[in-house]
Amino acid sequence: MDRTVVRLASIGVLLLLLSPLPALGGCPETLGEVSAPGASVPLEISREADGSLVVEFEDISGALGFNLYRGRIDSFYDHDVAGLNVCAIATSVPLPGRRRAILPADAEADSYFLVTAIYPAGEGTAGFDSRRDEIPVIKNVCFPDELTRDLVLTRIGEYRSGATFATGGAEVVQVRSFDDGVSHLHAWIVNGAESAIDIVSFDDPANPVRLKQVDLSTVEGQPTAGPTSVAIDPQGRGVAVSIPAATVQQPGWVQLLNLNGDVVDTVAVGALPDMLAFSPDGSLILVANEGEPSDSYAVDPEGSVTLVEIDVGFSVSGTTTIGFAGVPSSGDVRTIGPNASDSTLDYEPEYVVIEPSGDVAWVVLQENNAIAELDLVTRTFVEVRGLGVRDHSVDGGGLDPSDRDSGIAIASWPVSGFYQPDGAAFLEVRGQRLLVTANEGDARSYGGFDEVARVGDLTLESPLTNNLRNDAKLGRLKVTTTRGDCDENGKFEALFTFGTRSISIFDPRDPSAPVWDSADALEQMTAVALPNDFNSNSDNNTSFDGRSDDKGPEPEGIVVGTVCGRKYAFVGLERVSGVAVFAVGDPENSVPAGYFTSRDFGLPADDAEAGGIGPEGLAFVAAEASPTGQPLLLVANEVSGTVDVWEIVPAYP
């Protein structure tokens, strides 16, 4: 058995376990047993008229009272009870010989309930023994459908890079918490304006302090395009940074830095390394080499993934670059442009997600509207899988397609959207291994090839009608010219736009249709929150509706974090700015949980007090790693050159 002793000052704590409910059917009269030293009693449940749940049991413990906590086992073990107080949802009411507690009707399928008995000083038990796999999951089949999952995010701090407005002063942020006798939270921030990495202490989130700036404008004497991504070694030895060459069609580099920001090793990788990630054990770094073409398309390097092997001393011990030659594909994978017939050149890796097992990685090919499976055991690509399109003509799945319709007009239109995710995050729920994606969209628009046109510049034919070309309808919407002219007569029978203005949850092993999609929720949420600034652009605070014709709020970066036992997805909206939150612990029934922004539209966008504008990268900090004791979300804002620090608490009724 694992032994865990939980103490709060001189108060002992006893764990009362709730047995699992049946998978189907109504709630049983008895949930389980209250486990106490030498005895146990039934634990009973009933439902109130308002849908709340009443837990009642005979008090055999001699405790002063009980608290009920919602949380997952990994957020309970190895932490004292004080660290769980944010999760408390009920306190018991003493009855003659019994205890009674009311739980709000907001339980979730992947949550645990932990019940603690509080004893007077010097009485009761000081701890308990329990194997982790003995603590069961309560299924939500017994709870009402109208579940409250909302969070409250409060901005408690801001880091200012000092960069000139809209020069990329804060693009990507990664965090490291550690304890050297004092708890620390340090962030590594890509500062594109300075071609540097800023190392910043958030020990006091309200007053962040830059500790060092690492200049990456050159690598081994050669000019660079500046860093694109940073990842922190899970073993705590240092960080890795991806750095494209000044001419991005040339091979780039990965540099390893120690925790002081000193370069300890450098290795060449593929063209335009755009993102990188460590394997869970820190033995590999996966680098997404986008292989973007030159403007004329005269040079179009291969897209690939480089595996950088890291030894125990945190040095490079080898590399393997894996391309797409001979890799099979399935579904609707987009290959367009001068090199459409050669997937080795056409595929453009954008983002990498590694599963916790370390055996499989998922590589997002944004322009290709696809995800590739990479087997890290055999070090080969298994398959490239197309993501298909979302139908904007269905009820609840619409969009506002015009920046010239004099208002907010989210509606169903005969348009399909390529998902084309940018950021992605791993989500595991009840054995399901899933990806949550931010479906930004991205077109190929170069001097040598440009697929973009406005609907108003096209000729339409049945089943479409040419009155849709009106600017107040679909006329202003940007679409691809590579699809929709089914009989190749120069007239379009279908329309396809870039991105879906949504987040999705996919099973990457079969992504032919999403497990869930947020549909029009992002535009609906921002329409309510920002009625005078809906779909604004990121460089102008008087640009109401200005992005409706072009990807709307533009979801880009996304992370998944656990708050009080519930899983949430946090997505940054690159254009209108701010963060949208979704409860994703029950993937098929995910729901919005709030929208938060620090952007002040009452000031000019380039005013230093105008708030966070243009979120690019996000980092979630769990409560146990947070200097405030509450979960945090750090958001790197590319346009304002700032990092917002948001504190997260549940909005329990």
C-alpha positions as CSV (number, residue, x, y, z in Angstrom):
1,M,0.0,0.0,0.0
2,D,1.0,3.6,-0.6
3,R,1.2,5.5,2.7
4,T,0.0,9.1,2.7
5,V,-0.3,11.1,5.9
6,V,-2.3,14.3,5.5
7,R,-2.1,16.9,8.2
8,L,-3.5,20.4,8.7
9,A,-1.8,21.8,11.8
10,S,-3.0,19.5,14.6
11,I,-6.1,18.4,12.8
12,G,-6.2,14.8,11.7
13,V,-7.9,13.8,8.5
14,L,-9.8,10.6,7.6
15,L,-10.6,9.7,4.0
16,L,-14.2,8.4,3.4
17,L,-14.4,6.6,0.1
18,L,-17.4,6.7,-2.1
19,S,-18.0,3.4,-4.0
20,P,-18.5,3.6,-7.8
21,L,-22.1,4.0,-9.1
22,P,-23.4,1.7,-11.7
23,A,-22.7,2.6,-15.3
24,L,-26.4,2.9,-16.2
25,G,-29.7,3.5,-14.4
26,G,-30.7,5.6,-11.5
27,C,-28.9,6.3,-8.3
28,P,-28.8,3.5,-5.7
29,E,-29.9,4.2,-2.2
30,T,-26.5,3.4,-0.9
31,L,-23.4,4.9,-2.5
32,G,-20.8,3.1,-0.5
33,E,-19.3,2.9,2.9
34,V,-17.7,5.3,5.3
35,S,-14.3,3.8,6.2
36,A,-13.2,4.6,9.8
37,P,-10.7,2.8,12.0
38,G,-12.3,-0.5,13.0
39,A,-15.8,0.2,11.6
40,S,-17.8,1.2,8.5
41,V,-21.3,2.5,7.9
42,P,-23.5,3.0,4.8
43,L,-23.3,6.2,3.0
44,E,-26.7,7.3,1.6
45,I,-27.7,9.8,-1.1
46,S,-30.9,11.5,-2.0
47,R,-31.9,14.2,-4.4
48,E,-33.5,17.5,-3.5
49,A,-36.2,19.2,-5.6
50,D,-33.6,21.6,-7.0
51,G,-31.4,18.8,-8.2
52,S,-28.8,19.0,-5.5
53,L,-27.6,15.9,-3.8
54,V,-27.7,15.1,-0.1
55,V,-25.1,12.8,1.4
56,E,-25.9,11.4,4.8
57,F,-24.3,8.8,7.1
58,E,-24.2,7.7,10.7
59,D,-21.4,9.5,12.6
60,I,-19.3,6.8,14.2
61,S,-16.1,8.8,14.0
62,G,-16.3,11.3,16.8
63,A,-15.3,14.0,14.4
64,L,-16.2,17.6,14.7
65,G,-17.3,17.9,11.1
66,F,-16.7,16.9,7.6
67,N,-15.7,18.6,4.4
68,L,-16.4,17.3,0.9
69,Y,-13.9,18.0,-1.9
70,R,-14.1,17.5,-5.6
71,G,-10.8,16.5,-7.0
72,R,-8.8,13.9,-8.9
73,I,-6.5,11.5,-7.1
74,D,-3.4,13.2,-8.5
75,S,-4.5,16.5,-7.1
76,F,-5.0,15.0,-3.6
77,Y,-2.0,12.9,-2.9
78,D,1.2,14.5,-1.7
79,H,-0.5,17.7,-0.8
80,D,-1.9,18.9,2.5
81,V,-5.5,19.6,3.0
82,A,-5.0,23.3,3.0
83,G,-4.0,23.0,-0.7
84,L,-7.4,21.4,-1.4
85,N,-9.6,24.1,0.2
86,V,-10.4,25.7,-3.2
87,C,-12.1,22.5,-4.1
88,A,-14.4,22.3,-1.0
89,I,-18.0,22.2,-2.1
90,A,-19.9,21.4,1.1
91,T,-19.6,21.3,4.9
92,S,-21.6,18.8,6.8
93,V,-24.5,19.7,9.1
94,P,-24.6,17.8,12.4
95,L,-27.8,15.8,13.0
96,P,-28.5,13.6,16.0
97,G,-26.1,10.8,15.6
98,R,-25.7,11.4,11.9
99,R,-23.9,13.7,9.4
100,R,-25.5,15.4,6.4
101,A,-24.0,17.4,3.6
102,I,-25.5,18.9,0.4
103,L,-23.5,18.8,-2.8
104,P,-24.4,21.3,-5.6
105,A,-25.6,19.6,-8.8
106,D,-22.3,20.2,-10.6
107,A,-20.5,16.9,-10.5
108,E,-18.7,15.6,-13.5
109,A,-18.0,12.1,-14.9
110,D,-14.3,12.1,-14.3
111,S,-14.4,13.7,-10.8
112,Y,-13.7,12.1,-7.5
113,F,-15.4,13.1,-4.2
114,L,-13.0,13.1,-1.2
115,V,-14.6,13.4,2.2
116,T,-12.5,14.4,5.1
117,A,-13.3,14.1,8.8
118,I,-11.9,16.9,11.0
119,Y,-11.0,16.0,14.6
120,P,-10.2,18.1,17.6
121,A,-6.5,18.5,18.3
122,G,-5.0,15.4,19.8
123,E,-7.9,13.1,18.9
124,G,-8.8,10.8,16.1
125,T,-6.3,9.6,13.5
126,A,-3.3,11.4,12.1
127,G,-3.5,9.7,8.8
128,F,-4.7,6.8,6.7
129,D,-3.5,4.1,4.4
130,S,-5.0,3.7,0.9
131,R,-4.0,2.3,-2.4
132,R,-4.7,4.8,-5.2
133,D,-6.6,2.3,-7.3
134,E,-9.1,1.8,-4.5
135,I,-10.5,5.3,-4.8
136,P,-13.3,5.1,-7.3
137,V,-14.8,7.4,-9.9
138,I,-18.3,8.6,-9.4
139,K,-20.2,8.5,-12.7
140,N,-22.4,11.5,-13.6
141,V,-25.3,9.3,-14.6
142,C,-26.8,10.0,-11.3
143,F,-26.5,13.8,-11.5
144,P,-28.6,16.4,-13.3
145,D,-27.8,17.3,-16.9
146,E,-27.6,21.0,-16.2
147,L,-24.1,21.0,-14.8
148,T,-22.4,24.1,-13.5
149,R,-18.8,24.1,-14.7
150,D,-17.9,27.8,-15.0
151,L,-14.6,29.2,-13.8
152,V,-13.6,32.7,-12.8
153,L,-10.3,34.0,-14.2
154,T,-8.9,37.1,-12.5
155,R,-5.8,38.9,-14.0
156,I,-3.4,39.3,-11.1
157,G,-0.2,40.3,-12.9
158,E,1.3,41.4,-16.2
159,Y,4.9,41.1,-17.6
160,R,5.8,43.7,-20.1
161,S,8.6,42.8,-22.5
162,G,9.2,46.5,-23.4
163,A,8.9,45.6,-27.1
164,T,7.5,48.1,-29.7
165,F,3.8,47.4,-30.3
166,A,3.0,44.5,-32.8
167,T,6.6,43.3,-33.0
168,G,6.2,40.0,-31.3
169,G,7.5,40.9,-27.8
170,A,5.8,37.8,-26.2
171,E,4.9,34.9,-28.4
172,V,5.4,31.6,-26.6
173,V,5.6,31.0,-22.8
174,Q,6.6,27.9,-20.9
175,V,6.9,27.6,-17.1
176,R,9.0,25.7,-14.6
177,S,8.2,25.5,-10.9
178,F,10.9,24.3,-8.5
179,D,11.8,24.5,-4.8
180,D,15.3,25.2,-3.5
181,G,14.1,25.9,0.0
182,V,11.8,28.6,-1.5
183,S,9.1,27.9,-4.0
184,H,9.7,29.5,-7.5
185,L,7.8,29.9,-10.7
186,H,10.0,30.9,-13.7
187,A,8.9,31.4,-17.3
188,W,10.8,31.2,-20.5
189,I,9.2,33.6,-23.1
190,V,9.9,33.9,-26.8
191,N,10.6,37.5,-27.5
192,G,10.4,37.8,-31.3
193,A,11.0,41.6,-31.2
194,E,14.5,41.0,-29.7
195,S,15.2,37.6,-31.3
196,A,15.6,36.4,-27.7
197,I,14.3,34.4,-24.8
198,D,13.3,36.3,-21.7
199,I,13.7,34.4,-18.5
200,V,11.2,35.9,-16.0
201,S,10.4,35.2,-12.4
202,F,6.8,35.0,-11.5
203,D,7.5,34.1,-7.8
204,D,5.3,37.2,-7.1
205,P,2.8,37.0,-10.0
206,A,1.7,40.6,-9.4
207,N,5.3,41.8,-9.9
208,P,7.2,39.7,-12.4
209,V,10.9,40.3,-12.8
210,R,13.0,39.6,-15.8
211,L,16.1,37.7,-14.7
212,K,17.9,37.5,-18.0
213,Q,17.5,38.0,-21.7
214,V,19.2,35.4,-24.0
215,D,20.2,36.7,-27.4
216,L,19.5,34.3,-30.2
217,S,19.8,36.6,-33.2
218,T,22.8,34.5,-34.3
219,V,23.7,30.9,-33.9
220,E,27.4,29.9,-34.3
221,G,27.9,33.2,-36.1
222,Q,25.1,32.8,-38.6
223,P,22.0,35.2,-38.6
224,T,18.7,33.7,-37.5
225,A,15.0,34.6,-37.9
226,G,14.7,34.6,-34.1
227,P,13.4,31.8,-31.9
228,T,10.0,30.3,-32.6
229,S,9.4,27.9,-29.7
230,V,10.7,26.9,-26.3
231,A,10.2,23.8,-24.3
232,I,11.4,22.9,-20.7
233,D,13.1,19.6,-20.0
234,P,10.8,17.5,-17.8
235,Q,14.0,16.4,-15.9
236,G,14.7,20.0,-14.9
237,R,18.1,20.2,-16.6
238,G,17.4,23.1,-18.9
239,V,15.4,24.2,-22.0
240,A,15.4,23.7,-25.7
241,V,14.7,26.4,-28.3
242,S,13.9,26.1,-32.0
243,I,15.5,28.8,-34.2
244,P,15.0,29.1,-38.0
245,A,17.8,30.4,-40.2
246,A,17.4,34.0,-41.5
247,T,16.4,32.5,-44.8
248,V,13.8,30.2,-43.5
249,Q,14.0,27.7,-46.3
250,Q,17.5,26.8,-45.0
251,P,18.1,24.3,-42.2
252,G,17.5,25.8,-38.7
253,W,18.8,24.9,-35.3
254,V,17.8,23.6,-31.9
255,Q,19.8,25.0,-29.0
256,L,20.0,23.6,-25.5
257,L,20.3,26.1,-22.7
258,N,20.9,25.4,-19.0
259,L,18.7,27.0,-16.4
260,N,20.9,30.1,-16.3
261,G,20.3,30.6,-20.0
262,D,23.8,29.6,-21.2
263,V,24.1,27.6,-24.4
264,V,25.2,24.1,-23.7
265,D,24.7,22.5,-27.2
266,T,23.5,23.2,-30.7
267,V,22.3,21.0,-33.5
268,A,21.1,21.6,-37.0
269,V,17.5,20.5,-37.9
270,G,15.1,20.9,-40.8
271,A,13.9,24.0,-42.6
272,L,11.8,26.4,-40.4
273,P,11.7,24.6,-37.1
274,D,8.4,26.1,-35.9
275,M,7.7,24.2,-32.7
276,L,9.4,21.6,-30.4
277,A,8.5,19.4,-27.5
278,F,10.2,17.1,-25.1
279,S,9.3,13.4,-24.6
280,P,7.9,12.7,-21.1
281,D,11.3,11.2,-20.0
282,G,13.3,14.0,-21.5
283,S,15.3,11.7,-23.7
284,L,14.0,13.1,-27.0
285,I,13.1,16.5,-28.5
286,L,10.6,16.4,-31.4
287,V,11.0,19.4,-33.7
288,A,8.3,20.3,-36.3
289,N,10.1,21.5,-39.4
290,E,7.5,23.4,-41.3
291,G,9.4,23.6,-44.6
292,E,7.5,26.6,-45.8
293,P,8.2,27.7,-49.5
294,S,9.8,30.9,-50.6
295,D,7.4,33.6,-51.9
296,S,8.0,32.7,-55.5
297,Y,7.8,29.0,-54.7
298,A,11.2,28.6,-56.4
299,V,12.4,26.9,-53.2
300,D,10.1,24.6,-51.3
301,P,12.0,22.5,-48.7
302,E,10.6,19.2,-47.3
303,G,8.4,19.3,-44.2
304,S,9.7,16.9,-41.6
305,V,10.1,16.1,-37.9
306,T,13.6,15.9,-36.4
307,L,14.1,13.7,-33.3
308,V,16.9,15.1,-31.2
309,E,18.3,12.5,-28.8
310,I,19.4,13.9,-25.4
311,D,21.8,12.1,-23.1
312,V,21.8,12.2,-19.3
313,G,24.2,15.1,-19.2
314,F,21.8,17.2,-21.3
315,S,23.7,17.2,-24.5
316,V,22.8,16.1,-28.0
317,S,23.7,12.5,-28.6
318,G,22.1,12.1,-32.1
319,T,19.4,13.2,-34.5
320,T,17.0,11.6,-36.9
321,T,15.0,13.6,-39.4
322,I,11.8,11.8,-40.5
323,G,10.1,12.9,-43.7
324,F,6.9,11.9,-45.5
325,A,8.1,9.9,-48.4
326,G,5.9,6.9,-48.9
327,V,3.7,7.7,-45.9
328,P,0.1,6.6,-46.6
329,S,-2.8,9.0,-46.2
330,S,-6.5,8.6,-45.5
331,G,-9.5,11.0,-45.6
332,D,-9.5,14.4,-47.2
333,V,-5.9,15.7,-46.9
334,R,-5.3,19.0,-48.6
335,T,-2.4,19.1,-51.1
336,I,-2.4,22.2,-53.2
337,G,-0.1,24.5,-55.1
338,P,2.9,23.9,-57.4
339,N,4.1,20.9,-55.4
340,A,0.7,19.4,-54.7
341,S,1.7,16.1,-56.3
342,D,4.7,15.7,-54.0
343,S,3.6,15.3,-50.4
344,T,7.2,15.4,-49.1
345,L,7.2,19.0,-50.2
346,D,3.6,19.9,-49.6
347,Y,3.2,18.7,-46.0
348,E,4.0,21.4,-43.5
349,P,4.3,20.2,-39.8
350,E,3.0,23.0,-37.5
351,Y,2.7,21.5,-34.0
352,V,3.6,18.3,-32.1
353,V,1.8,16.6,-29.2
354,I,3.4,13.7,-27.5
355,E,1.3,11.2,-25.6
356,P,2.3,10.6,-21.9
357,S,3.4,7.0,-22.8
358,G,6.1,8.5,-25.0
359,D,5.4,6.0,-27.7
360,V,3.2,8.1,-30.0
361,A,3.3,11.7,-31.3
362,W,0.7,13.5,-33.2
363,V,1.9,16.1,-35.8
364,V,-0.5,18.8,-36.9
365,L,-0.3,19.7,-40.6
366,Q,-2.2,22.9,-40.5
367,E,-2.2,24.0,-44.2
368,N,-3.0,20.4,-45.2
369,N,-5.9,20.1,-42.7
370,A,-4.5,16.9,-41.4
371,I,-2.9,15.1,-38.5
372,A,0.0,12.6,-38.8
373,E,0.7,9.7,-36.5
374,L,4.4,9.3,-35.6
375,D,5.4,6.0,-34.0
376,L,8.3,6.9,-31.7
377,V,9.3,3.2,-31.2
378,T,9.9,2.5,-34.9
379,R,10.5,6.2,-35.6
380,T,8.3,6.2,-38.7
381,F,5.2,8.0,-39.7
382,V,2.2,5.6,-39.7
383,E,-0.3,7.6,-41.6
384,V,-1.5,11.1,-42.5
385,R,-5.2,11.6,-41.7
386,G,-7.4,14.3,-43.1
387,L,-9.8,16.2,-40.8
388,G,-12.5,17.0,-43.2
389,V,-14.7,20.1,-43.0
390,R,-17.3,21.6,-40.7
391,D,-20.7,22.6,-42.2
392,H,-21.6,26.2,-41.4
393,S,-25.1,25.8,-42.8
394,V,-26.4,23.8,-39.8
395,D,-28.3,25.4,-37.0
396,G,-25.9,26.5,-34.2
397,G,-22.9,26.0,-36.5
398,G,-22.9,29.3,-38.3
399,L,-20.6,32.3,-38.5
400,D,-20.6,36.0,-39.2
401,P,-19.0,36.1,-42.7
402,S,-19.0,39.9,-43.4
403,D,-17.2,42.9,-42.1
404,R,-19.7,45.1,-44.0
405,D,-23.0,44.0,-42.7
406,S,-23.3,46.8,-40.1
407,G,-23.4,44.5,-37.0
408,I,-23.1,41.1,-35.4
409,A,-24.8,38.6,-37.8
410,I,-23.9,35.0,-36.7
411,A,-26.1,32.8,-38.9
412,S,-26.1,29.6,-41.0
413,W,-24.6,30.0,-44.4
414,P,-23.8,27.5,-47.2
415,V,-20.1,27.4,-46.5
416,S,-17.8,24.7,-45.2
417,G,-14.7,25.3,-43.1
418,F,-11.4,23.4,-43.1
419,Y,-10.5,22.8,-39.4
420,Q,-6.8,23.5,-40.0
421,P,-5.8,23.6,-36.3
422,D,-2.7,25.5,-35.1
423,G,-2.3,24.6,-31.5
424,A,-3.3,21.2,-30.0
425,A,-3.3,19.6,-26.6
426,F,-3.6,16.1,-25.3
427,L,-6.7,15.1,-23.3
428,E,-7.2,11.7,-21.6
429,V,-10.6,10.9,-20.1
430,R,-11.7,7.5,-19.0
431,G,-9.2,5.7,-21.2
432,Q,-9.9,7.9,-24.3
433,R,-6.7,9.5,-25.7
434,L,-7.8,12.6,-27.6
435,L,-6.6,15.8,-29.0
436,V,-8.2,19.2,-28.4
437,T,-7.5,21.6,-31.3
438,A,-7.7,25.3,-31.9
439,N,-9.0,25.6,-35.4
440,E,-7.3,28.8,-36.6
441,G,-7.2,28.2,-40.3
442,D,-4.4,29.1,-42.7
443,A,-4.3,29.8,-46.4
444,R,-1.4,29.5,-48.9
445,S,-0.9,33.0,-50.1
446,Y,2.4,33.7,-51.9
447,G,3.6,35.6,-54.9
448,G,4.1,32.3,-56.8
449,F,0.7,30.8,-55.7
450,D,-2.3,32.3,-54.0
451,E,-5.4,30.3,-53.3
452,V,-7.4,33.1,-51.6
453,A,-10.4,35.0,-53.1
454,R,-13.4,36.7,-51.8
455,V,-16.8,35.2,-52.6
456,G,-17.8,38.4,-54.3
457,D,-15.1,37.9,-56.8
458,L,-16.3,34.4,-57.8
459,T,-19.1,33.3,-60.1
460,L,-21.5,31.0,-58.3
461,E,-23.9,28.4,-59.7
462,S,-26.5,26.0,-58.4
463,P,-27.0,25.1,-55.6
464,L,-25.5,28.4,-54.8
465,T,-27.0,31.7,-56.0
466,N,-25.1,34.8,-57.1
467,N,-27.0,37.0,-54.6
468,L,-24.8,35.5,-52.0
469,R,-22.0,37.6,-53.5
470,N,-23.5,40.7,-51.8
471,D,-21.0,42.2,-49.4
472,A,-23.5,42.0,-46.5
473,K,-23.9,38.3,-47.2
474,L,-21.0,36.1,-48.2
475,G,-19.3,38.5,-50.7
476,R,-16.6,39.6,-48.3
477,L,-15.7,36.1,-47.0
478,K,-12.3,34.8,-47.9
479,V,-12.4,31.3,-49.4
480,T,-10.1,28.9,-51.3
481,T,-10.2,28.8,-55.1
482,T,-8.8,25.3,-55.1
483,R,-12.1,23.6,-54.2
484,G,-15.7,24.1,-55.0
485,D,-15.6,24.3,-58.8
486,C,-16.8,20.8,-59.1
487,D,-17.0,20.6,-62.9
488,E,-14.1,23.0,-63.5
489,N,-16.1,25.4,-65.5
490,G,-15.0,28.5,-63.6
491,K,-18.2,28.6,-61.5
492,F,-18.4,27.5,-57.9
493,E,-21.0,25.1,-56.6
494,A,-19.6,25.0,-53.1
495,L,-17.5,27.3,-50.9
496,F,-14.7,26.4,-48.5
497,T,-13.2,28.9,-46.0
498,F,-10.1,28.7,-43.7
499,G,-10.5,27.5,-40.1
500,T,-13.8,26.8,-38.3
501,R,-13.8,29.5,-35.6
502,S,-14.1,26.7,-33.1
503,I,-12.2,24.3,-31.0
504,S,-12.6,20.5,-31.5
505,I,-11.9,17.3,-29.8
506,F,-10.7,14.6,-32.1
507,D,-9.8,10.9,-31.7
508,P,-6.6,11.2,-33.8
509,R,-6.7,7.5,-34.6
510,D,-9.9,8.2,-36.5
511,P,-10.3,12.0,-37.0
512,S,-12.8,11.7,-39.8
513,A,-15.3,13.5,-37.6
514,P,-14.7,15.3,-34.3
515,V,-15.8,13.7,-31.0
516,W,-17.1,17.2,-30.3
517,D,-16.9,20.7,-31.7
518,S,-17.7,24.1,-30.2
519,A,-19.6,25.2,-33.3
520,D,-20.4,28.9,-33.1
521,A,-19.7,29.2,-29.4
522,L,-16.6,31.4,-29.7
523,E,-18.4,34.0,-31.8
524,Q,-21.5,33.8,-29.6
525,M,-19.4,34.2,-26.4
526,T,-17.5,37.2,-27.7
527,A,-20.6,38.7,-29.2
528,V,-22.2,38.8,-25.7
529,A,-19.0,39.9,-23.9
530,L,-17.9,42.5,-26.5
531,P,-21.0,43.8,-28.3
532,N,-19.2,46.9,-29.5
533,D,-15.9,45.2,-30.3
534,F,-17.0,41.9,-31.8
535,N,-14.5,40.3,-34.2
536,S,-12.1,43.2,-33.8
537,N,-8.6,43.0,-35.3
538,S,-5.6,42.8,-33.0
539,D,-3.9,46.0,-34.1
540,N,-6.8,48.4,-33.9
541,N,-9.2,49.1,-31.0
542,T,-11.8,50.7,-33.3
543,S,-12.2,47.8,-35.7
544,F,-15.6,46.4,-34.8
545,D,-16.5,43.4,-37.1
546,G,-13.2,43.9,-38.9
547,R,-12.3,40.2,-38.9
548,S,-15.6,38.7,-39.6
549,D,-14.6,38.1,-43.3
550,D,-11.3,36.4,-42.3
551,K,-11.4,33.7,-39.6
552,G,-13.3,35.7,-37.0
553,P,-11.8,35.5,-33.5
554,E,-9.1,33.2,-34.7
555,P,-8.4,30.5,-32.0
556,E,-4.7,29.8,-32.0
557,G,-3.0,28.5,-28.8
558,I,-4.7,25.9,-26.5
559,V,-3.8,24.1,-23.3
560,V,-5.7,21.7,-21.1
561,G,-5.5,22.0,-17.3
562,T,-7.3,20.5,-14.3
563,V,-9.1,22.7,-11.8
564,C,-10.6,20.9,-8.7
565,G,-10.7,17.6,-10.5
566,R,-12.2,18.9,-13.7
567,K,-10.5,19.2,-17.0
568,Y,-10.7,22.5,-18.9
569,A,-9.4,23.7,-22.3
570,F,-8.1,27.3,-22.4
571,V,-7.9,28.8,-25.9
572,G,-6.4,32.1,-26.9
573,L,-8.2,34.2,-29.5
574,E,-5.5,35.8,-31.6
575,R,-7.5,38.6,-33.1
576,V,-10.2,39.8,-30.7
577,S,-7.9,38.7,-27.9
578,G,-8.8,37.1,-24.6
579,V,-9.2,33.5,-23.5
580,A,-12.2,31.2,-23.9
581,V,-12.6,28.3,-21.5
582,F,-14.4,25.0,-22.1
583,A,-15.1,22.2,-19.6
584,V,-13.9,19.1,-21.5
585,G,-14.0,16.4,-18.8
586,D,-16.9,14.8,-20.5
587,P,-15.6,15.2,-24.1
588,E,-18.8,14.4,-26.0
589,N,-20.7,16.9,-23.9
590,S,-18.1,19.7,-23.5
591,V,-19.5,23.1,-22.7
592,P,-18.3,26.7,-22.5
593,A,-17.1,27.8,-19.1
594,G,-16.4,31.5,-19.6
595,Y,-14.6,34.1,-21.7
596,F,-12.0,36.5,-20.2
597,T,-10.0,39.4,-21.6
598,S,-7.8,42.1,-20.3
599,R,-8.0,44.1,-23.5
600,D,-9.2,47.7,-23.0
601,F,-10.9,48.8,-26.2
602,G,-11.4,52.3,-24.7
603,L,-7.7,53.0,-25.2
604,P,-5.6,53.0,-28.4
605,A,-4.4,49.5,-29.1
606,D,-0.7,50.6,-28.8
607,D,-1.3,52.2,-25.4
608,A,0.8,50.4,-22.7
609,E,-2.4,50.2,-20.5
610,A,-4.6,48.6,-23.2
611,G,-4.1,45.1,-21.8
612,G,-3.2,41.8,-23.5
613,I,-3.6,41.8,-27.2
614,G,-3.0,39.0,-29.7
615,P,-2.6,35.9,-27.5
616,E,-0.3,33.3,-29.1
617,G,1.0,30.9,-26.5
618,L,-0.5,29.7,-23.1
619,A,0.9,27.9,-20.1
620,F,-1.2,26.3,-17.4
621,V,0.2,26.2,-13.8
622,A,-1.4,23.6,-11.5
623,A,-2.4,24.8,-8.0
624,E,0.4,22.8,-6.4
625,A,3.0,24.6,-8.5
626,S,1.4,28.0,-8.1
627,P,2.8,30.7,-5.8
628,T,-0.7,31.7,-4.9
629,G,-2.0,28.2,-4.2
630,Q,-4.5,28.5,-7.0
631,P,-4.1,27.4,-10.6
632,L,-2.7,30.0,-12.9
633,L,-2.8,30.6,-16.7
634,L,0.0,32.6,-18.3
635,V,-0.9,34.0,-21.7
636,A,1.8,35.4,-24.1
637,N,0.3,38.3,-26.1
638,E,2.2,38.7,-29.4
639,V,0.8,42.1,-30.3
640,S,1.0,43.9,-27.0
641,G,4.3,42.2,-26.1
642,T,3.0,41.2,-22.7
643,V,2.2,38.1,-20.6
644,D,-1.0,38.1,-18.6
645,V,-1.2,36.1,-15.4
646,W,-4.7,34.8,-14.7
647,E,-5.7,33.2,-11.4
648,I,-8.3,30.5,-11.7
649,V,-11.0,29.6,-9.2
650,P,-14.3,27.7,-9.7
651,A,-17.5,29.7,-9.9
652,Y,-19.5,27.4,-7.6
653,P,-23.0,28.5,-6.8
